[in-house]
Amino acid sequence: MHCIIFRPANTSISEIRAILAISDAAEYTGVKGRDADLIHSFAVLGGDARQNYLFRKLLAAGFEADCWQVPGLANTKPGLYETLCRAEAAVLPMPALRGAEHVRAEGAEIPLRSVLESLPRGAAVLGGGLAAAAELLRQYPVRVVDYAAAEPLATLNAVPTAEGAIQLAMEKLPVTIHGSRFLVVGFGRIGKALAPRLAALGGLVTVAARRPGDCALAESFGCQSDRTGLYLRGLARYDCIFNTVPAPVLSADDFAAMRPDCLVIDLASGRGGADERGVPAGGPVYLRAPGLPGKAAPATAAEYLKNTVLDALTAP
């Protein structure tokens, strides 16, 4: 059997269990005759504050790590090639790409092809949302790990997203959460994290979902329910509307039905759940707020990313 094992620099095999909190170290280290590649060097590229914390967390765990165009950090090597040429794993941000050919970074974008050409053969490339670059990635002898769809990461990221959304609402609304009326559109991971937290603060929460089962679950949480796209209870009753659905669910007619002082916070990835051109002049206020984990709680989000990276690369 062939597996990948992390070994931080100057760290014995016996110490790996403590460093990585692997529940059963023997699965990776204690079985004789098992072939293993010891992974200990990372290159962290681009992104937002999460990459900054991730880089520092990898160093604190004893790994070798270099960084390039990470916000708030000086480049550790004089060039991109030098940053990557000895790395066994390149960690791109989440989301990883701008378009299909560039790694998302502040300032000058990082060409993905240059990254791939600089890595040693057999290195791992990890990032969130790599599908757009699938054709380019197939041209190089690297192992690709796209953790955008990793269930544990998506579930955990819903928590800082929900907390960041509430923080944003508290900053923008002229009223308290307590006693205000909220609509949460969508009852996936983010909706399930957001609705009960709003209710716990005294908000009067309605959840809009498509499936009757989700509506029933929302009601079991103490919320009212409605149907996405129909909004049978009307939209003029809400002080704030959160959208979590990455598909068109708020039309121009829906915006016209809202109060001018309503705050609409779109948490969905991609293009969001509404066309901003449908927002009438004079209100309501429409805010796009994707990527909240990296803004509201970057250290926590980086811990989630670190664990996801290590889990992905130690998988059989």
C-alpha positions as CSV (number, residue, x, y, z in Angstrom):
1,M,0.0,0.0,0.0
2,H,1.3,3.5,-0.8
3,C,0.3,6.5,1.3
4,I,1.5,10.0,2.0
5,I,2.8,11.0,5.4
6,F,3.7,14.4,6.6
7,R,6.9,14.7,8.5
8,P,7.8,18.2,9.8
9,A,11.5,19.1,9.5
10,N,13.6,17.8,12.4
11,T,10.7,15.8,13.7
12,S,10.8,12.1,14.4
13,I,8.1,9.7,13.2
14,S,7.0,9.2,16.8
15,E,6.2,12.9,17.1
16,I,3.9,13.0,14.1
17,R,0.9,11.8,16.1
18,A,1.2,14.7,18.5
19,I,1.8,17.3,15.9
20,L,-0.9,16.3,13.5
21,A,-3.4,14.9,16.0
22,I,-3.7,11.8,14.0
23,S,-6.0,9.5,16.0
24,D,-4.2,6.3,15.0
25,A,-0.6,7.0,14.2
26,A,0.0,3.3,13.5
27,E,-2.2,3.6,10.4
28,Y,0.5,5.8,8.9
29,T,3.8,5.1,10.7
30,G,3.8,1.9,12.7
31,V,3.3,-0.8,10.1
32,K,6.4,-2.4,8.7
33,G,6.9,-2.7,5.0
34,R,4.5,0.1,4.2
35,D,5.9,2.4,1.5
36,A,5.5,6.1,2.4
37,D,6.5,9.5,1.0
38,L,7.4,11.9,3.8
39,I,5.8,15.3,3.1
40,H,7.4,18.2,4.9
41,S,7.6,21.2,2.6
42,F,4.8,23.6,1.4
43,A,4.5,26.7,-0.7
44,V,1.6,28.9,0.2
45,L,0.5,31.3,-2.6
46,G,-1.7,34.4,-2.9
47,G,-5.2,34.6,-1.4
48,D,-6.4,36.6,1.6
49,A,-5.7,36.6,5.3
50,R,-6.5,32.9,5.6
51,Q,-3.3,32.1,3.6
52,N,-1.3,34.3,6.0
53,Y,-2.6,32.4,9.0
54,L,-2.2,29.1,7.2
55,F,1.4,29.8,6.4
56,R,2.2,30.6,10.0
57,K,0.3,27.6,11.3
58,L,2.3,25.2,9.1
59,L,5.5,26.7,10.4
60,A,4.3,26.4,14.0
61,A,3.5,22.8,13.4
62,G,7.1,22.2,12.3
63,F,6.7,22.1,8.6
64,E,9.0,23.8,6.1
65,A,7.0,26.5,4.3
66,D,7.6,29.3,1.8
67,C,5.2,32.0,0.7
68,W,4.6,34.1,-2.4
69,Q,2.3,37.1,-2.6
70,V,0.5,36.3,0.6
71,P,-1.2,39.4,2.2
72,G,0.7,40.8,5.1
73,L,3.8,38.6,4.6
74,A,7.1,39.2,2.8
75,N,8.0,36.8,0.1
76,T,10.4,34.2,1.5
77,K,12.2,33.6,-1.7
78,P,13.4,36.1,-4.5
79,G,11.1,34.6,-7.1
80,L,8.1,32.3,-7.8
81,Y,10.4,29.5,-9.2
82,E,12.5,29.6,-6.1
83,T,9.4,29.4,-3.9
84,L,8.1,26.3,-5.6
85,C,11.0,24.4,-7.0
86,R,11.6,22.3,-3.8
87,A,8.0,22.3,-2.5
88,E,6.2,19.0,-2.2
89,A,2.8,20.7,-2.0
90,A,1.6,24.1,-3.3
91,V,-1.4,25.4,-1.4
92,L,-3.5,27.8,-3.4
93,P,-6.2,30.0,-1.8
94,M,-9.9,29.4,-1.5
95,P,-11.3,30.3,-4.0
96,A,-8.1,29.5,-5.8
97,L,-8.5,31.0,-9.2
98,R,-9.3,34.2,-11.0
99,G,-10.4,33.0,-14.4
100,A,-8.9,29.7,-15.5
101,E,-5.3,30.7,-15.7
102,H,-4.4,32.8,-12.7
103,V,-4.1,32.2,-9.0
104,R,-6.0,34.7,-7.0
105,A,-3.7,37.2,-5.3
106,E,-3.5,40.8,-4.2
107,G,-1.7,43.0,-6.7
108,A,-0.3,41.1,-9.7
109,E,-2.0,37.8,-10.5
110,I,0.1,34.7,-10.3
111,P,0.0,32.7,-13.6
112,L,-1.1,29.1,-12.9
113,R,1.1,27.8,-15.7
114,S,4.2,29.3,-14.1
115,V,3.2,27.6,-10.8
116,L,2.9,24.3,-12.5
117,E,6.1,24.6,-14.4
118,S,8.0,25.5,-11.2
119,L,6.9,22.5,-9.1
120,P,8.8,19.3,-9.0
121,R,7.4,16.2,-10.6
122,G,4.8,14.5,-8.4
123,A,4.1,17.6,-6.2
124,A,0.6,18.2,-4.9
125,V,-1.5,21.2,-5.9
126,L,-4.3,22.1,-3.5
127,G,-6.9,24.8,-3.7
128,G,-10.5,25.6,-3.6
129,G,-12.4,25.5,-6.9
130,L,-9.9,24.2,-9.5
131,A,-12.4,22.9,-12.0
132,A,-12.0,25.8,-14.4
133,A,-8.3,25.0,-14.8
134,A,-8.8,21.2,-15.1
135,E,-7.5,21.1,-18.7
136,L,-4.3,23.0,-17.8
137,L,-3.7,21.0,-14.7
138,R,-3.9,17.7,-16.7
139,Q,-0.9,18.8,-18.7
140,Y,1.5,18.6,-15.7
141,P,2.6,15.7,-13.6
142,V,1.1,16.9,-10.3
143,R,-1.5,15.5,-7.9
144,V,-4.5,17.8,-7.8
145,V,-6.6,18.2,-4.6
146,D,-9.7,20.4,-4.9
147,Y,-11.1,20.9,-1.4
148,A,-13.9,23.3,-2.4
149,A,-16.4,20.4,-2.1
150,A,-14.8,18.8,1.0
151,E,-17.8,18.2,3.2
152,P,-16.1,18.8,6.6
153,L,-14.6,22.1,5.3
154,A,-17.9,23.3,3.8
155,T,-19.8,22.5,7.0
156,L,-17.2,24.2,9.3
157,N,-16.9,27.3,7.0
158,A,-20.7,27.9,7.5
159,V,-20.0,29.0,11.1
160,P,-17.7,31.9,10.3
161,T,-19.9,32.8,7.4
162,A,-23.0,33.0,9.6
163,E,-21.2,34.9,12.3
164,G,-19.7,37.3,9.7
165,A,-23.1,37.8,8.1
166,I,-24.6,38.7,11.5
167,Q,-21.7,41.1,12.2
168,L,-22.3,42.8,8.8
169,A,-26.0,43.1,9.5
170,M,-25.3,44.7,12.9
171,E,-23.0,47.2,11.3
172,K,-25.4,48.2,8.5
173,L,-28.8,48.0,10.2
174,P,-30.1,51.0,12.2
175,V,-31.9,48.5,14.5
176,T,-31.0,45.6,16.8
177,I,-31.1,42.0,15.7
178,H,-33.5,41.5,18.6
179,G,-37.1,42.1,17.4
180,S,-36.1,42.6,13.7
181,R,-37.6,40.4,11.0
182,F,-35.2,38.4,8.9
183,L,-35.6,36.2,5.8
184,V,-32.9,33.5,5.1
185,V,-33.2,32.2,1.6
186,G,-31.9,28.7,1.3
187,F,-31.5,26.1,4.0
188,G,-28.2,24.4,3.2
189,R,-25.1,24.5,5.4
190,I,-25.0,28.3,5.7
191,G,-28.8,28.6,6.2
192,K,-28.8,26.0,8.9
193,A,-25.9,27.8,10.7
194,L,-27.4,31.3,10.2
195,A,-31.1,31.0,11.1
196,P,-30.7,29.6,14.6
197,R,-28.0,32.1,15.5
198,L,-30.3,35.0,14.4
199,A,-33.1,33.5,16.4
200,A,-30.8,33.1,19.4
201,L,-30.2,36.9,19.3
202,G,-34.0,37.5,19.4
203,G,-34.5,37.9,15.6
204,L,-37.8,36.9,14.1
205,V,-36.6,34.5,11.4
206,T,-38.3,33.1,8.4
207,V,-36.5,30.5,6.2
208,A,-37.3,30.2,2.5
209,A,-36.6,26.8,1.0
210,R,-37.7,24.7,-2.0
211,R,-38.1,21.3,-0.3
212,P,-41.0,20.7,2.1
213,G,-38.6,18.8,4.3
214,D,-36.3,21.8,4.7
215,C,-39.3,24.0,5.6
216,A,-40.3,21.5,8.2
217,L,-36.8,21.4,9.6
218,A,-36.7,25.2,9.8
219,E,-40.0,25.2,11.7
220,S,-38.5,22.6,14.1
221,F,-35.8,25.2,14.8
222,G,-38.5,27.7,15.8
223,C,-38.4,29.6,12.6
224,Q,-41.3,30.3,10.2
225,S,-41.0,28.9,6.7
226,D,-41.7,30.1,3.1
227,R,-41.0,28.8,-0.4
228,T,-38.0,30.1,-2.3
229,G,-39.1,32.1,-5.4
230,L,-42.7,32.3,-4.2
231,Y,-42.3,34.2,-1.0
232,L,-46.0,33.7,-0.1
233,R,-45.6,35.7,3.1
234,G,-44.5,38.8,1.1
235,L,-41.1,40.5,1.2
236,A,-42.1,43.9,2.6
237,R,-42.2,42.6,6.1
238,Y,-38.4,42.1,6.4
239,D,-35.8,44.4,7.8
240,C,-33.0,42.2,6.4
241,I,-32.8,39.4,3.8
242,F,-29.9,37.0,3.6
243,N,-29.4,34.9,0.4
244,T,-27.4,31.7,0.6
245,V,-28.3,30.2,-2.7
246,P,-25.8,30.5,-5.6
247,A,-28.5,30.7,-8.2
248,P,-31.0,33.4,-9.3
249,V,-33.6,33.5,-6.5
250,L,-34.3,37.2,-6.2
251,S,-35.8,38.9,-9.2
252,A,-36.3,42.5,-10.1
253,D,-40.0,42.1,-9.0
254,D,-38.8,40.7,-5.7
255,F,-36.6,43.7,-5.1
256,A,-39.5,46.0,-6.0
257,A,-41.6,44.2,-3.4
258,M,-39.1,44.9,-0.6
259,R,-39.1,48.0,1.6
260,P,-36.6,50.7,0.5
261,D,-34.8,50.5,3.8
262,C,-34.5,46.7,3.6
263,L,-30.9,45.3,3.7
264,V,-30.2,42.4,1.4
265,I,-26.9,40.5,2.1
266,D,-26.0,38.0,-0.6
267,L,-23.7,35.3,0.9
268,A,-23.7,33.0,-2.1
269,S,-20.6,32.3,-4.1
270,G,-20.1,32.9,-7.8
271,R,-22.5,35.4,-9.2
272,G,-24.7,35.3,-6.1
273,G,-28.5,35.0,-6.1
274,A,-29.6,38.2,-7.7
275,D,-28.8,40.5,-10.6
276,E,-27.7,43.9,-9.1
277,R,-29.3,45.6,-12.2
278,G,-32.7,44.5,-10.8
279,V,-32.2,46.6,-7.6
280,P,-34.3,49.8,-8.0
281,A,-32.8,53.2,-7.4
282,G,-33.4,54.4,-3.9
283,G,-33.3,50.9,-2.3
284,P,-33.3,48.3,-1.0
285,V,-29.6,48.2,-0.1
286,Y,-27.9,45.1,-1.8
287,L,-24.6,43.9,-0.5
288,R,-22.5,41.1,-2.0
289,A,-20.6,39.4,0.8
290,P,-18.9,36.2,-0.4
291,G,-15.8,34.8,1.3
292,L,-16.8,35.9,4.8
293,P,-14.7,33.2,6.6
294,G,-11.5,34.9,5.3
295,K,-12.8,38.3,6.5
296,A,-14.7,37.6,9.7
297,A,-12.5,34.8,11.2
298,P,-9.3,34.2,9.1
299,A,-7.4,32.4,11.8
300,T,-10.3,30.0,12.5
301,A,-10.8,29.5,8.7
302,A,-7.1,28.9,8.3
303,E,-7.2,26.1,10.9
304,Y,-10.0,24.5,9.0
305,L,-7.9,24.8,5.8
306,K,-4.8,23.3,7.4
307,N,-6.7,20.3,8.7
308,T,-8.3,19.8,5.3
309,V,-5.0,20.0,3.5
310,L,-3.4,17.5,5.9
311,D,-6.4,15.2,5.8
312,A,-6.5,15.3,1.9
313,L,-2.8,14.4,1.6
314,T,-2.8,11.7,4.2
315,A,-5.9,10.0,2.6
316,P,-5.1,6.5,1.2
